[in-house]
Amino acid sequence: MHTLGSSYNSVQMESINALFEHATEGIIIVDHEGVMIRVNPSAYKMFAYLPGELEGLPVETLVPLRYGKKHESHRSHYVKSPHSRSMGKDFKLSAQRKDKTEFPVEISLSYYKKEDKTFVIAFIIDITERAQNEDRIKKMNFDLELKVKERTSVLQEALIQLESSKEDLKHALKHEKELHDLKSRFVTMASHEFRTPLSTILSSISLIAKYTQTEDDDKRQKHVQRIKSAVTNMTLILNDFLSAERLEDGRISAKYSVFSIKELMNETLIEMHGILKQGQRLDYKHEGEQSLELDPQMMKNIFINLISNAIKFSEENKTITIRTGIRHNQAEITIADEGMGIPKEEQEHMFERFYRAKNVTNIQGTGLGLNIVSKYLEAMNGSIQFESELNKGTQFTINIPLQNKL
């Protein structure tokens, strides 16, 4: 029995060490005096130190100098009354690399006791990319504010010129109101749509820290998958907003190059696997030649929008069927799901900007995807149609004429 117990403990320790060594998050263990006693490879890479350089140094080494004293006070208070929690709930956290450069982070704390001494475990995530995305959204907001001010200035000039024409004046006012409403909906939707995936990421990170046993691996993997899915959803939402802004400004035009439609679709499907629901399956086949000359980035964005919609609006254990082909000097793509379908009375509105059918209001989305798809296809002289039956599914069919048969 003693031998079996020792073997089990050995396997358990190996699993914990493997988790520590191979975790993508930075993990740092600090003793009761604030000295780093163990640092995993991801943390060394994140802070740009060589392995072994941090053990034995105070954790304030990784804190910007201006926050050092305050951090010591917070750390002492935490050791006296430890509990698992996230840091920086009401403010932004910064960390410091070896070369003194700073970067934004999220940190979750946990602890354990040994021989009446408290040891603190810090789980650290570099959120530079997310902060950059947030800055882009702020810039979008700023640019939209400028547009409103510019159009308001134009309107004021128009008021002087159009005093004799009430109809023209009403038209200008209506246009100005629509632009202002567009800006308001943009900002409101951006803040709302990002709140859900960000909350999912934060809660999953906090929960992962609590699963320290080998038998908790399934639970850990579940939360890792939730984080991956949330990040993918945030990326899709951000792409919709950025594409809508560029289309609104007329900054998008087709840039033709030769590529393989089969390879591009396979590449897209690999990216989409991260948001598949339990038991969902992507069934893809290609017929005919593979090479064509279109805008590959536009085509990929079209694939992502339509396939992500099929996944979102289908239940678990359903199949999304995807077919591509080159026939009669044109590209043909169909994407069909077995989802909830689109109510017949709402189908004529599906390509309108911000429009969402009434039966999907509880599913995350911007209402921009199909509008963006139609604009991309318009730029390549293509067309899109769909057939849908409530509770049975929807099929989108795309046809794009090719300049030259390759």
VEXDREN-2710 file (C-alpha; in Angstrom, 1 decimal):
% VEXDREN-2710
k/r/px/py/pz
1/MET/0.0/0.0/0.0
2/HIS/2.8/2.4/0.9
3/THR/4.4/1.7/-2.5
4/LEU/1.2/2.5/-4.4
5/GLY/0.7/5.7/-2.4
6/SER/4.2/6.8/-3.1
7/SER/3.7/6.1/-6.9
8/TYR/0.5/8.0/-6.9
9/ASN/2.1/11.0/-5.2
10/SER/5.0/10.9/-7.6
11/VAL/2.7/11.0/-10.6
12/GLN/0.7/13.8/-9.0
13/MET/3.8/15.9/-8.5
14/GLU/5.0/15.3/-12.0
15/SER/1.6/16.5/-13.3
16/ILE/1.7/19.6/-11.2
17/ASN/5.3/20.3/-12.3
18/ALA/4.3/19.8/-15.9
19/LEU/1.4/22.2/-15.5
20/PHE/3.8/24.8/-13.9
21/GLU/6.5/24.4/-16.6
22/HIS/4.2/24.4/-19.6
23/ALA/1.5/26.8/-18.6
24/THR/1.1/29.7/-21.1
25/GLU/0.5/32.1/-18.3
26/GLY/3.3/33.4/-16.2
27/ILE/3.4/31.8/-12.7
28/ILE/5.5/33.1/-9.9
29/ILE/5.6/31.8/-6.3
30/VAL/6.6/34.3/-3.6
31/ASP/7.5/33.5/0.0
32/HIS/6.1/35.4/3.1
33/GLU/8.9/38.0/2.8
34/GLY/8.1/38.8/-0.8
35/VAL/11.1/36.9/-2.3
36/MET/10.5/35.0/-5.5
37/ILE/11.3/31.3/-4.9
38/ARG/10.0/29.8/-8.2
39/VAL/9.3/31.3/-11.6
40/ASN/8.0/29.3/-14.6
41/PRO/9.4/29.6/-18.2
42/SER/6.4/31.7/-19.4
43/ALA/7.1/34.3/-16.8
44/TYR/10.8/34.4/-17.6
45/LYS/9.9/34.9/-21.3
46/MET/7.3/37.5/-20.5
47/PHE/9.7/39.6/-18.3
48/ALA/12.7/39.0/-20.6
49/TYR/15.0/37.5/-18.0
50/LEU/17.2/34.5/-18.3
51/PRO/16.2/31.3/-16.5
52/GLY/17.4/31.5/-12.9
53/GLU/17.9/35.3/-12.7
54/LEU/14.7/36.0/-10.7
55/GLU/14.7/33.4/-7.9
56/GLY/15.9/35.0/-4.7
57/LEU/15.0/38.6/-5.8
58/PRO/12.1/40.6/-4.3
59/VAL/8.9/40.5/-6.4
60/GLU/9.0/44.3/-6.6
61/THR/11.8/43.7/-9.2
62/LEU/9.0/43.2/-11.7
63/VAL/7.0/46.2/-10.5
64/PRO/7.6/49.7/-12.0
65/LEU/9.7/51.7/-9.6
66/ARG/7.0/54.4/-8.9
67/TYR/4.7/51.7/-7.6
68/GLY/7.3/49.7/-5.5
69/LYS/6.6/51.1/-2.0
70/LYS/2.8/50.8/-2.5
71/HIS/3.2/47.3/-3.8
72/GLU/5.2/46.3/-0.7
73/SER/2.3/47.6/1.5
74/HIS/-0.3/45.7/-0.5
75/ARG/1.8/42.5/-0.4
76/SER/2.2/42.7/3.4
77/HIS/-1.5/43.2/3.9
78/TYR/-2.3/40.3/1.6
79/VAL/0.0/37.9/3.5
80/LYS/-1.7/38.8/6.8
81/SER/-5.1/38.0/5.3
82/PRO/-4.6/35.8/2.2
83/HIS/-7.5/34.9/-0.2
84/SER/-7.8/34.0/-3.9
85/ARG/-8.6/37.1/-5.9
86/SER/-7.9/39.1/-9.0
87/MET/-5.7/42.2/-8.8
88/GLY/-6.4/45.5/-10.4
89/LYS/-10.2/45.3/-10.3
90/ASP/-10.7/49.1/-10.4
91/PHE/-7.4/50.2/-12.1
92/LYS/-4.9/49.1/-14.7
93/LEU/-1.9/47.1/-13.7
94/SER/1.6/47.5/-15.3
95/ALA/4.6/45.2/-15.0
96/GLN/8.3/45.9/-15.8
97/ARG/10.6/43.9/-17.9
98/LYS/14.4/43.5/-17.3
99/ASP/15.1/46.4/-19.7
100/LYS/12.7/48.6/-17.6
101/THR/10.0/48.7/-20.4
102/GLU/6.5/48.4/-19.1
103/PHE/3.5/46.4/-20.3
104/PRO/-0.1/46.0/-19.1
105/VAL/-1.0/42.8/-17.2
106/GLU/-3.8/41.0/-15.5
107/ILE/-2.9/39.1/-12.3
108/SER/-4.8/36.6/-10.2
109/LEU/-3.5/35.6/-6.7
110/SER/-3.8/32.4/-4.8
111/TYR/-1.9/31.0/-1.8
112/TYR/-0.9/28.0/0.2
113/LYS/0.6/27.5/3.7
114/LYS/3.5/25.4/4.7
115/GLU/5.0/25.2/8.2
116/ASP/2.8/28.2/9.3
117/LYS/4.3/30.3/6.5
118/THR/2.2/31.8/3.7
119/PHE/3.4/31.4/0.1
120/VAL/1.7/33.5/-2.7
121/ILE/1.1/32.2/-6.2
122/ALA/0.7/34.9/-8.9
123/PHE/-0.8/34.0/-12.3
124/ILE/0.2/36.7/-14.8
125/ILE/-1.2/37.4/-18.3
126/ASP/0.3/39.9/-20.8
127/ILE/-2.8/41.9/-22.1
128/THR/-0.8/44.1/-24.5
129/GLU/-2.9/42.9/-27.5
130/ARG/-6.2/43.5/-25.7
131/ALA/-5.1/47.0/-24.6
132/GLN/-4.2/47.8/-28.2
133/ASN/-7.6/46.6/-29.4
134/GLU/-9.3/48.8/-26.7
135/ASP/-7.2/51.7/-28.0
136/ARG/-8.4/51.0/-31.5
137/ILE/-12.0/51.1/-30.3
138/LYS/-11.3/54.4/-28.6
139/LYS/-9.8/55.8/-31.8
140/MET/-12.9/54.6/-33.7
141/ASN/-15.0/56.5/-31.2
142/PHE/-12.8/59.6/-31.5
143/ASP/-12.9/59.4/-35.3
144/LEU/-16.7/59.1/-35.2
145/GLU/-16.9/62.1/-32.9
146/LEU/-14.8/64.1/-35.5
147/LYS/-17.2/63.0/-38.2
148/VAL/-20.2/64.2/-36.3
149/LYS/-18.5/67.5/-35.7
150/GLU/-17.5/67.8/-39.3
151/ARG/-21.0/67.0/-40.5
152/THR/-22.5/69.4/-37.9
153/SER/-20.4/72.2/-39.4
154/VAL/-21.6/71.3/-42.9
155/LEU/-25.1/71.3/-41.6
156/GLN/-24.8/74.8/-40.1
157/GLU/-23.6/76.1/-43.4
158/ALA/-26.5/74.3/-45.2
159/LEU/-29.0/76.0/-42.8
160/ILE/-28.0/79.4/-44.2
161/GLN/-28.2/78.3/-47.8
162/LEU/-31.4/76.2/-47.5
163/GLU/-33.7/78.6/-45.6
164/SER/-36.0/78.8/-48.6
165/SER/-36.2/75.1/-49.0
166/LYS/-37.8/73.3/-46.1
167/GLU/-37.7/69.9/-47.8
168/ASP/-33.9/70.1/-48.3
169/LEU/-33.5/71.3/-44.8
170/LYS/-35.5/68.3/-43.4
171/HIS/-33.5/65.9/-45.5
172/ALA/-30.2/67.3/-44.1
173/LEU/-31.5/67.1/-40.6
174/LYS/-32.6/63.5/-41.1
175/HIS/-29.2/62.6/-42.5
176/GLU/-27.4/64.2/-39.6
177/LYS/-29.6/62.3/-37.1
178/GLU/-28.9/59.0/-38.8
179/LEU/-25.1/59.7/-38.6
180/HIS/-25.4/60.5/-34.9
181/ASP/-27.5/57.4/-34.3
182/LEU/-24.9/55.3/-36.1
183/LYS/-22.1/56.7/-33.9
184/SER/-24.2/56.0/-30.7
185/ARG/-25.1/52.5/-31.8
186/PHE/-21.5/51.8/-32.7
187/VAL/-20.1/52.8/-29.3
188/THR/-22.9/51.2/-27.3
189/MET/-22.6/47.9/-29.2
190/ALA/-18.9/47.8/-28.9
191/SER/-18.9/48.3/-25.1
192/HIS/-21.7/45.7/-24.7
193/GLU/-20.3/43.0/-27.0
194/PHE/-16.8/43.1/-25.4
195/ARG/-18.2/43.0/-21.8
196/THR/-19.3/39.4/-22.1
197/PRO/-16.1/37.7/-23.5
198/LEU/-14.0/39.8/-21.1
199/SER/-16.0/38.7/-18.1
200/THR/-15.7/35.1/-19.3
201/ILE/-11.9/35.4/-19.6
202/LEU/-11.5/36.9/-16.2
203/SER/-13.8/34.5/-14.4
204/SER/-12.1/31.4/-16.1
205/ILE/-8.7/32.7/-15.2
206/SER/-9.7/33.0/-11.5
207/LEU/-11.3/29.6/-11.5
208/ILE/-8.3/27.9/-13.2
209/ALA/-6.1/29.0/-10.2
210/LYS/-8.3/27.0/-7.9
211/TYR/-7.9/23.6/-9.7
212/THR/-4.6/22.4/-8.5
213/GLN/-5.2/18.7/-8.4
214/THR/-4.5/16.2/-11.2
215/GLU/-8.2/15.1/-11.2
216/ASP/-9.2/18.7/-11.9
217/ASP/-7.5/18.7/-15.3
218/ASP/-10.9/18.4/-17.2
219/LYS/-12.2/21.4/-15.3
220/ARG/-9.0/23.4/-16.2
221/GLN/-9.3/22.4/-19.9
222/LYS/-12.9/23.5/-19.9
223/HIS/-12.0/27.0/-18.7
224/VAL/-9.0/27.2/-21.1
225/GLN/-11.4/26.4/-24.0
226/ARG/-13.8/29.1/-22.7
227/ILE/-10.9/31.6/-22.7
228/LYS/-9.9/30.6/-26.3
229/SER/-13.5/30.8/-27.5
230/ALA/-14.0/34.3/-25.8
231/VAL/-10.8/35.6/-27.4
232/THR/-12.0/34.3/-30.9
233/ASN/-15.4/36.0/-30.4
234/MET/-13.7/39.3/-29.4
235/THR/-11.6/39.1/-32.6
236/LEU/-14.6/38.4/-34.8
237/ILE/-16.5/41.4/-33.2
238/LEU/-13.5/43.7/-33.6
239/ASN/-13.0/42.7/-37.2
240/ASP/-16.7/43.5/-37.9
241/PHE/-16.3/47.0/-36.4
242/LEU/-13.1/47.8/-38.2
243/SER/-14.4/46.5/-41.5
244/ALA/-17.6/48.5/-41.1
245/GLU/-15.7/51.7/-40.4
246/ARG/-13.4/51.2/-43.5
247/LEU/-16.4/50.4/-45.7
248/GLU/-18.2/53.5/-44.4
249/ASP/-15.2/55.6/-45.3
250/GLY/-14.8/54.0/-48.7
251/ARG/-11.3/52.8/-47.8
252/ILE/-11.8/49.2/-49.0
253/SER/-11.3/48.1/-52.6
254/ALA/-10.6/44.7/-54.0
255/LYS/-6.9/43.8/-54.4
256/TYR/-6.7/40.8/-56.7
257/SER/-4.1/38.1/-56.5
258/VAL/-3.9/34.4/-57.4
259/PHE/-4.5/31.9/-54.6
260/SER/-6.0/28.5/-53.9
261/ILE/-9.6/28.7/-52.6
262/LYS/-9.3/25.2/-51.1
263/GLU/-6.2/26.1/-49.1
264/LEU/-7.8/29.4/-47.9
265/MET/-11.0/27.6/-46.8
266/ASN/-9.0/25.0/-44.9
267/GLU/-7.0/27.7/-43.2
268/THR/-10.2/29.4/-42.2
269/LEU/-11.8/26.2/-40.9
270/ILE/-8.8/25.6/-38.6
271/GLU/-9.3/29.0/-37.0
272/MET/-13.1/28.4/-36.6
273/HIS/-12.6/25.1/-34.7
274/GLY/-12.0/27.2/-31.5
275/ILE/-15.6/28.3/-31.4
276/LEU/-17.3/25.1/-32.3
277/LYS/-20.0/23.9/-29.8
278/GLN/-20.0/20.4/-28.3
279/GLY/-20.4/17.9/-31.1
280/GLN/-20.6/20.4/-34.0
281/ARG/-18.8/19.3/-37.2
282/LEU/-17.5/21.2/-40.2
283/ASP/-18.0/19.1/-43.4
284/TYR/-16.0/20.7/-46.3
285/LYS/-15.5/19.5/-49.9
286/HIS/-14.1/21.2/-53.0
287/GLU/-14.8/20.4/-56.6
288/GLY/-12.9/21.5/-59.8
289/GLU/-9.9/23.7/-60.1
290/GLN/-8.5/25.4/-57.0
291/SER/-6.6/28.5/-58.3
292/LEU/-8.4/31.7/-58.9
293/GLU/-7.8/35.4/-59.0
294/LEU/-9.8/37.4/-56.4
295/ASP/-9.1/39.4/-53.2
296/PRO/-8.0/36.7/-50.7
297/GLN/-8.4/38.8/-47.6
298/MET/-12.0/39.7/-48.6
299/MET/-12.7/36.1/-49.3
300/LYS/-11.4/35.0/-46.0
301/ASN/-13.5/37.6/-44.2
302/ILE/-16.5/36.4/-46.0
303/PHE/-15.8/32.8/-45.0
304/ILE/-15.2/33.8/-41.4
305/ASN/-18.5/35.8/-41.2
306/LEU/-20.7/33.1/-42.7
307/ILE/-19.1/30.1/-40.9
308/SER/-19.1/31.8/-37.5
309/ASN/-22.8/32.7/-38.0
310/ALA/-23.6/29.0/-38.9
311/ILE/-21.8/27.9/-35.7
312/LYS/-23.5/30.5/-33.5
313/PHE/-27.0/29.9/-34.8
314/SER/-26.8/26.1/-34.7
315/GLU/-27.2/23.9/-31.7
316/GLU/-24.7/21.3/-30.4
317/ASN/-24.1/18.1/-32.4
318/LYS/-25.1/19.7/-35.7
319/THR/-23.2/19.8/-39.0
320/ILE/-22.2/22.9/-41.0
321/THR/-21.8/21.9/-44.7
322/ILE/-19.3/23.9/-46.8
323/ARG/-18.7/23.5/-50.5
324/THR/-16.5/25.4/-52.9
325/GLY/-15.9/25.0/-56.6
326/ILE/-14.9/26.7/-59.8
327/ARG/-17.4/26.2/-62.6
328/HIS/-18.4/28.0/-65.8
329/ASN/-15.6/30.7/-65.1
330/GLN/-17.0/31.6/-61.7
331/ALA/-16.4/30.8/-58.1
332/GLU/-19.2/29.1/-56.3
333/ILE/-19.5/28.7/-52.5
334/THR/-22.3/27.3/-50.4
335/ILE/-22.4/27.3/-46.6
336/ALA/-25.4/25.5/-45.0
337/ASP/-26.3/24.9/-41.3
338/GLU/-29.0/23.0/-39.5
339/GLY/-29.8/25.9/-37.1
340/MET/-32.7/28.0/-36.1
341/GLY/-33.3/29.6/-39.5
342/ILE/-34.6/33.1/-40.3
343/PRO/-38.3/34.0/-40.0
344/LYS/-39.7/34.5/-43.4
345/GLU/-41.1/38.0/-42.7
346/GLU/-37.6/39.2/-41.7
347/GLN/-35.5/37.7/-44.5
348/GLU/-35.6/40.8/-46.7
349/HIS/-33.8/42.8/-44.0
350/MET/-30.9/40.4/-43.4
351/PHE/-28.3/42.4/-45.3
352/GLU/-29.1/45.7/-43.6
353/ARG/-26.5/47.2/-41.3
354/PHE/-27.1/46.4/-37.6
355/TYR/-30.2/44.3/-38.4
356/ARG/-30.7/41.2/-36.3
357/ALA/-33.7/38.8/-36.5
358/LYS/-35.9/38.6/-33.5
359/ASN/-35.2/35.0/-32.8
360/VAL/-31.4/35.6/-32.3
361/THR/-31.4/38.6/-29.9
362/ASN/-30.1/36.4/-27.0
363/ILE/-27.0/35.3/-29.1
364/GLN/-24.0/37.5/-29.2
365/GLY/-23.5/39.5/-32.5
366/THR/-23.1/42.9/-34.0
367/GLY/-25.7/42.8/-36.8
368/LEU/-22.9/43.9/-39.2
369/GLY/-21.6/40.6/-40.6
370/LEU/-24.0/40.0/-43.5
371/ASN/-23.9/43.7/-44.5
372/ILE/-20.1/43.5/-44.6
373/VAL/-20.2/40.3/-46.7
374/SER/-22.5/41.9/-49.2
375/LYS/-20.2/45.0/-49.5
376/TYR/-17.1/42.8/-50.1
377/LEU/-19.0/40.8/-52.8
378/GLU/-20.1/44.0/-54.4
379/ALA/-16.5/45.1/-54.6
380/MET/-15.7/41.9/-56.5
381/ASN/-18.8/42.0/-58.6
382/GLY/-20.2/38.9/-56.8
383/SER/-23.6/38.1/-55.5
384/ILE/-25.1/36.3/-52.5
385/GLN/-28.5/34.6/-52.0
386/PHE/-29.9/32.5/-49.2
387/GLU/-32.7/30.0/-48.4
388/SER/-33.9/29.5/-44.9
389/GLU/-36.6/27.6/-43.1
390/LEU/-37.4/28.2/-39.4
391/ASN/-35.9/25.6/-37.1
392/LYS/-34.4/23.7/-40.1
393/GLY/-31.5/25.8/-41.1
394/THR/-30.1/28.3/-43.6
395/GLN/-28.0/28.0/-46.8
396/PHE/-26.0/30.9/-48.3
397/THR/-24.9/30.7/-51.9
398/ILE/-22.2/32.9/-53.3
399/ASN/-21.3/33.4/-57.0
400/ILE/-18.3/35.5/-58.2
401/PRO/-17.4/35.8/-61.9
402/LEU/-13.7/35.3/-62.6
403/GLN/-11.7/37.7/-64.8
404/ASN/-9.6/34.9/-66.3
405/LYS/-10.0/31.1/-66.0
406/LEU/-6.7/29.9/-64.4
END
